[in-house]
Amino acid sequence: MKQIYSSKLQEIYYDDSKRIIKNIWLTDNISFEEMKKEMKNWMSNFNQTKAKYMLTDSSLGVLVPPKTQEWIIDFLFPTVIENGVSKYAILLSEEIFSQVSVEQMFDEDKVRENINFQQFFFDKDGEKKALDWFANE
């Protein structure tokens, strides 16, 4: 994978041959405004790819409060759906509050009604399993 973006908060990689975009959160302490800025940077990079698969490593335990969840749902998901992403894998922290905050985004009614990609949650060491899951489509 080739690194296509880096900041103190996240790194983004893209594998053109496998059409996988991956972001890694580098901290578990991020404000709403920082999250918005980083998600906009992610979206800018995503729009320059032909990603079919998305992998997010949030294993450091990023907490996603409800306000941030709503913003991500409204900002990110429509574009992801429109661009044909078929699978989204998320590596979760062992910390229960972080897990719930991430999983809760996918339980929102408007997400379940409009989502047309598969998502799956893996433990923090599950990157290989996630990549295998992508390959078995």
C-alpha contacts under 8 A as a table, 3 or more apart, distances in Angstrom:
res1	aa1	res2	aa2	distance
1	M	13	Y	5.79
1	M	14	Y	5.36
1	M	15	D	4.60
1	M	16	D	7.97
2	K	13	Y	5.27
2	K	14	Y	5.39
2	K	15	D	6.27
3	Q	6	S	7.53
3	Q	11	E	7.28
3	Q	12	I	5.86
3	Q	13	Y	4.23
3	Q	14	Y	6.48
4	I	11	E	7.87
4	I	12	I	5.69
4	I	13	Y	5.39
4	I	14	Y	6.70
4	I	45	N	7.34
5	Y	11	E	5.62
5	Y	12	I	4.97
5	Y	13	Y	7.02
5	Y	45	N	7.59
6	S	9	L	7.88
6	S	10	Q	6.00
6	S	11	E	4.39
6	S	12	I	6.39
7	S	10	Q	5.46
7	S	11	E	6.34
8	K	26	L	6.92
9	L	25	W	5.99
9	L	26	L	5.06
9	L	27	T	5.91
9	L	30	I	7.73
9	L	38	E	7.57
10	Q	23	N	6.65
10	Q	24	I	5.39
10	Q	25	W	4.50
10	Q	26	L	5.16
10	Q	27	T	7.73
10	Q	38	E	7.42
11	E	23	N	5.54
11	E	24	I	5.26
11	E	25	W	6.81
11	E	26	L	7.42
12	I	21	I	7.17
12	I	22	K	5.61
12	I	23	N	4.32
12	I	24	I	6.51
12	I	42	W	7.28
13	Y	21	I	5.76
13	Y	22	K	5.10
13	Y	23	N	6.31
14	Y	19	R	7.18
14	Y	20	I	5.70
14	Y	21	I	4.51
14	Y	22	K	6.28
14	Y	49	T	7.83
14	Y	51	A	8.00
15	D	18	K	5.55
15	D	19	R	5.53
15	D	20	I	5.22
15	D	21	I	6.58
16	D	19	R	4.79
16	D	20	I	6.88
16	D	49	T	7.73
16	D	50	K	7.61
16	D	51	A	7.71
19	R	49	T	7.88
19	R	50	K	6.20
19	R	51	A	4.48
19	R	52	K	5.39
19	R	53	Y	6.27
20	I	51	A	5.35
20	I	52	K	6.26
20	I	53	Y	4.73
20	I	54	M	5.75
20	I	55	L	7.27
21	I	46	F	7.26
21	I	51	A	5.92
21	I	53	Y	6.37
21	I	54	M	5.04
21	I	55	L	6.26
22	K	54	M	5.85
22	K	55	L	4.54
22	K	56	T	5.67
22	K	57	D	7.59
23	N	42	W	7.95
23	N	55	L	6.45
23	N	56	T	5.01
23	N	57	D	6.19
24	I	56	T	6.00
24	I	57	D	4.65
24	I	58	S	6.49
25	W	28	D	7.45
25	W	56	T	7.83
25	W	57	D	6.19
25	W	58	S	5.58
25	W	59	S	7.89
25	W	60	L	7.21
25	W	62	V	7.55
26	L	60	L	7.22
27	T	30	I	7.00
27	T	60	L	6.44
27	T	62	V	7.05
28	D	60	L	5.70
28	D	61	G	5.37
28	D	62	V	4.23
28	D	63	L	6.85
29	N	62	V	6.84
29	N	63	L	7.98
30	I	34	E	6.06
30	I	35	M	6.31
30	I	62	V	7.63
31	S	34	E	5.11
31	S	35	M	6.07
32	F	35	M	5.05
32	F	36	K	6.17
32	F	68	T	6.25
33	E	36	K	5.08
33	E	37	K	6.22
34	E	37	K	5.09
34	E	38	E	6.11
35	M	38	E	5.11
35	M	39	M	5.97
35	M	68	T	7.81
36	K	39	M	5.13
36	K	40	K	6.13
37	K	40	K	5.17
37	K	41	N	6.31
38	E	41	N	4.94
38	E	42	W	6.09
39	M	42	W	4.81
39	M	43	M	6.05
39	M	72	I	7.84
39	M	76	L	7.81
40	K	43	M	4.98
40	K	44	S	6.15
41	N	44	S	5.12
41	N	45	N	6.36
42	W	45	N	5.22
42	W	46	F	5.98
43	M	46	F	4.85
43	M	47	N	6.01
43	M	76	L	7.30
44	S	47	N	5.34
44	S	48	Q	6.79
45	N	48	Q	5.30
45	N	49	T	6.90
46	F	49	T	5.35
46	F	50	K	7.74
46	F	51	A	7.12
47	N	50	K	7.61
50	K	83	N	7.96
51	A	54	M	7.11
51	A	85	V	6.55
52	K	84	G	6.35
52	K	85	V	4.29
52	K	86	S	5.74
52	K	87	K	7.06
53	Y	85	V	5.65
53	Y	86	S	6.13
53	Y	87	K	5.08
53	Y	88	Y	5.89
53	Y	89	A	7.96
53	Y	134	F	6.84
54	M	85	V	7.34
54	M	87	K	6.44
54	M	88	Y	4.67
54	M	89	A	6.20
55	L	88	Y	5.89
55	L	89	A	4.81
55	L	90	I	5.71
55	L	91	L	7.68
55	L	130	A	7.76
56	T	88	Y	7.92
56	T	89	A	6.42
56	T	90	I	4.78
56	T	91	L	6.19
57	D	60	L	7.99
57	D	90	I	5.97
57	D	91	L	4.76
57	D	92	L	6.92
57	D	124	K	7.60
58	S	61	G	5.91
58	S	62	V	5.90
58	S	90	I	7.02
58	S	91	L	5.68
58	S	92	L	5.45
58	S	93	S	6.42
58	S	124	K	7.88
59	S	62	V	7.44
59	S	91	L	5.68
59	S	92	L	4.63
59	S	93	S	3.90
59	S	94	E	7.37
59	S	123	D	7.73
59	S	124	K	5.02
60	L	92	L	7.89
60	L	93	S	5.75
61	G	92	L	7.12
61	G	93	S	4.86
61	G	94	E	7.54
61	G	95	E	6.27
61	G	98	S	5.17
61	G	99	Q	7.54
62	V	93	S	7.97
62	V	98	S	5.86
63	L	97	F	7.10
63	L	98	S	4.78
63	L	101	S	5.96
63	L	102	V	7.33
64	V	68	T	5.95
64	V	69	Q	6.08
64	V	98	S	7.18
64	V	101	S	5.20
64	V	102	V	6.19
65	P	68	T	5.35
65	P	69	Q	6.15
65	P	101	S	6.54
66	P	69	Q	4.86
66	P	70	E	6.18
66	P	101	S	7.74
67	K	70	E	5.32
67	K	71	W	6.39
68	T	71	W	5.06
68	T	72	I	6.12
69	Q	72	I	5.17
69	Q	73	I	6.12
69	Q	102	V	7.98
69	Q	105	M	5.70
70	E	73	I	5.11
70	E	74	D	6.20
70	E	105	M	7.65
71	W	74	D	5.22
71	W	75	F	5.89
72	I	75	F	5.10
72	I	76	L	5.33
72	I	77	F	7.20
73	I	76	L	5.73
73	I	77	F	5.39
73	I	78	P	7.82
73	I	105	M	7.21
73	I	111	V	7.15
74	D	77	F	6.41
74	D	78	P	6.94
75	F	78	P	6.84
75	F	79	T	7.60
76	L	79	T	5.79
76	L	80	V	6.32
77	F	80	V	5.02
77	F	81	I	6.01
77	F	115	I	7.83
78	P	81	I	5.22
78	P	82	E	6.04
79	T	82	E	4.97
79	T	83	N	6.07
80	V	83	N	5.30
80	V	84	G	6.59
80	V	85	V	5.86
81	I	84	G	5.45
81	I	85	V	6.06
81	I	115	I	6.93
81	I	116	N	6.49
81	I	117	F	7.18
82	E	85	V	7.93
85	V	88	Y	7.57
85	V	117	F	6.30
86	S	116	N	7.28
86	S	117	F	4.46
86	S	118	Q	6.15
87	K	117	F	5.30
87	K	118	Q	4.70
87	K	119	Q	5.66
87	K	120	F	7.99
87	K	134	F	6.82
88	Y	117	F	7.08
88	Y	118	Q	6.19
88	Y	119	Q	4.60
88	Y	120	F	6.56
89	A	119	Q	5.66
89	A	120	F	5.07
89	A	121	F	5.88
89	A	122	F	7.13
89	A	130	A	6.08
90	I	119	Q	7.75
90	I	120	F	6.49
90	I	121	F	4.97
90	I	122	F	6.06
91	L	121	F	6.04
91	L	122	F	4.83
91	L	123	D	5.43
91	L	124	K	5.05
91	L	125	D	7.44
91	L	126	G	6.46
91	L	127	E	7.02
92	L	98	S	7.62
92	L	99	Q	5.91
92	L	121	F	6.71
92	L	122	F	6.11
92	L	123	D	5.22
92	L	124	K	5.22
93	S	96	I	7.54
93	S	98	S	6.53
93	S	99	Q	6.25
93	S	123	D	6.73
93	S	124	K	5.59
94	E	98	S	7.96
94	E	99	Q	7.23
94	E	123	D	7.20
94	E	124	K	7.10
95	E	98	S	5.58
95	E	99	Q	6.37
96	I	99	Q	5.01
96	I	100	V	6.17
97	F	100	V	5.21
97	F	101	S	6.14
98	S	101	S	5.16
98	S	102	V	6.36
99	Q	102	V	5.41
99	Q	103	E	6.08
100	V	103	E	5.08
100	V	104	Q	5.73
101	S	104	Q	5.30
101	S	105	M	7.01
102	V	105	M	5.72
102	V	106	F	7.66
103	E	106	F	5.62
103	E	107	D	6.82
104	Q	107	D	5.03
104	Q	108	E	6.75
105	M	108	E	5.78
105	M	111	V	7.66
106	F	111	V	6.01
106	F	112	R	6.72
107	D	111	V	6.92
107	D	112	R	6.53
108	E	111	V	5.33
108	E	112	R	6.37
109	D	112	R	5.22
109	D	113	E	6.08
110	K	113	E	5.21
110	K	114	N	6.20
111	V	114	N	5.35
111	V	115	I	5.53
112	R	115	I	5.50
122	F	125	D	7.63
122	F	126	G	5.23
122	F	127	E	7.58
122	F	129	K	7.74
122	F	130	A	7.09
123	D	126	G	5.17
124	K	127	E	7.57
125	D	128	K	7.88
126	G	129	K	5.17
126	G	130	A	6.14
127	E	130	A	4.97
127	E	131	L	6.20
128	K	131	L	5.11
128	K	132	D	6.16
129	K	132	D	5.03
129	K	133	W	6.08
130	A	133	W	4.93
130	A	134	F	6.31
131	L	134	F	5.06
131	L	135	A	6.31
132	D	135	A	5.02
132	D	136	N	6.33
133	W	136	N	5.28
133	W	137	E	7.36
134	F	137	E	6.22
